Amino acid sequence: MKKENLIGYIISITLILAIGILSINAVSIYQKQTNQEKRLIESTVLYVDDTKVMVQDKNHVIYTFNAKNMQVDIGDELVIEYAGLLDKNRSLQDGKILNYQRMTPSVNKDGIPNDWLDDGIFKDYYQLAYQKLKELTQEERIGQILLVRYPDSDAKAIEALKKYHFGGYVFFERDFKDKTEAQVKKMIEDVQKKANVPLLTAVDEEGGTVTRVSSNPNLVSEKFKSPRELYQAGGFDKIREDTINKSKILKNLGLNLNLAPVVDVSTNSTDYMYNRTLGEDTTKTATFAKTVIEASKNTGVSYTLKHFPGYGNNNDTHTGSVLDDRPYDDIIAFDIPPFKAGIDVGAEAVLVSHNTVENMDANLPASLSPSVHNLLRNELDFTGIIITDDLAMGATSSIDEKELKAILAGNDLIITTDYEESINTIKAGLLDGTISQSQIDKLAFRVLAWKYYKGLMFENHK
């Protein structure tokens, strides 16, 4: 190669490299500018302290910002100017609040705060629910967001209900043991008669290893089979038939909410949750979720998808905390589709597990994590009722102010065994400003709308 050609070649290569470097730098500068671009978000303050603020936007997504000494109160509606990008899956945002301004609270023609409204499954009953809410005392409003384990005697159950006005009771195997059909009906009718607002009457009747009702041969001739047994015996037709039959029996007894089906994906017989699942892959488990929810409609019994965002191969949260360290993308690909399938055909309730899902929120159990609830509300478009697993379970029992964390995370309904502790914690949170009365009112409003949707409320039958 001639000397002059070699020099030209070197110059050309140098220019190409220089342009490439400039392009890369330009992209980096552009990305940096994009990430620092000023943006606005309209939101409601859920929590504030000296170092951070938690807000919920119009799409019911919860964000927490670092913010020192913001002069705002819980319940304030704000327009926030911030720099950076928001991430629904982060427990604390990298974005920085630059400025904020209070908005005048807005309501619709019926006086309902607009940030309570959505185009959701219960929307046709919001007006009735709001009218009912206005009739309730503070005690009754707090009570509506609690689903309480039925006490160990009927007399105690009635006494507690008259004092605390729970949203509902959860019945366990001990509550049905050796009773006749007539005795069970009377037990449930007696508490319904004492309720100022009709009760959710719930039970875990999954079939297989969890059979609260059908363990009693006086009530059901044989125990309900597990999802896996049903599928192996007759596929999804058998599951549909079982759901309808089960619903008839539960409704006849006075039970209106089944905390089932388990739509966790498990194909390994050594998994803790395996015997309670379909035991099949994601696609078949999604069809299972869809089949149960569709079959349950118009039976008078609501069904609950659990345990969001998917239990996987994790250990038992009844006995202690459990860390789920699976990759985020794996959970989205393998565990979420059954929940989405059930939601798409009208699931009214989803129960959230106590697993700590490291790649969604490493600091809190899923049941208390805003990031996990953001996924359910925003990515899966779920507008129904979000329910915690029982806060008395080992994974959450020792967490301070767990009821307040459950409310701030985005739950509508809290399952609790120690109802007096739960109520005292909520009242203390209202007094010290950790939560607001408006937050309690919104949740009670949503539970009431569900009860109207379910046909429990007298006004709905006029």
Buried (B, 14 or more C-beta within 10 A) or exposed (E): EEEEEEEEEEEEEEEEEEEEEEEEEEEEEEEEEEEEEEEEBBBBBBBBEEEBBBBBBEEBBBBBBEBEEBEBEBBBBBEBBBBBEBBBBBBBBEBEBEEBEEEEEEBEEEEBBEBBBBEBBBEEBBBBBBBBBEEBEEBBBBBBBBBBBBBEEBEEBBEBBEEBBBBBBBBEBEBBEEBEBEBBBEBBEBBBEBBBBBBBBBBBBBBBEBBBBBBBEBBBEEBBBBBBBBBBEEEBEBBBEBBBBBBEBBBEBBBBBBBBBBBBBBBEEEBBBBBBBBBBEBEBBBBBBBBBBBBBBEBBBBBBBBBBBBBBBBBBBBEEBBEBEBEBEEBBEBBBBBBBBBBBBEBBBBBBBBBBBBBBBEEBBBBBBBBBBBBBBBBBBBBBBBBBBBBBBBBBBEBEBBBBBBBBBBBBBBBBBBBEBBBEBBBBBBEEEBBBEBBBBBBBBBBBBBBBBBEBBEEBEE
